[in-house]
């Protein structure tokens, strides 16, 4: 079944999120005090590791492997900090 799910996201340089294979990350936004990633998923697919990279504005960006895609830019409420997220299926 195809649906949209949300997944918690941390402000870490790199994290692994388990998504159903062929999922399409849509957006990352702050919801309340937490960051969430919304993705279009097929719940009948097996889970696969999705590598999520986070870079703050002005920070050095490592060379990303071919296949990484831009997901979202997030501006944190109240603090003025801005982060940029890229993802890749492992």
Secondary structure, 3 states (H helix, E strand, C coil): CEEEEEEEECCCCEEEEEEECCCEEEEEEEECCEEEEEEEEECCCCEEEEEEEEEECCCCCCCCCCCCEEEEEEECCCCCCEEEEEEEEC
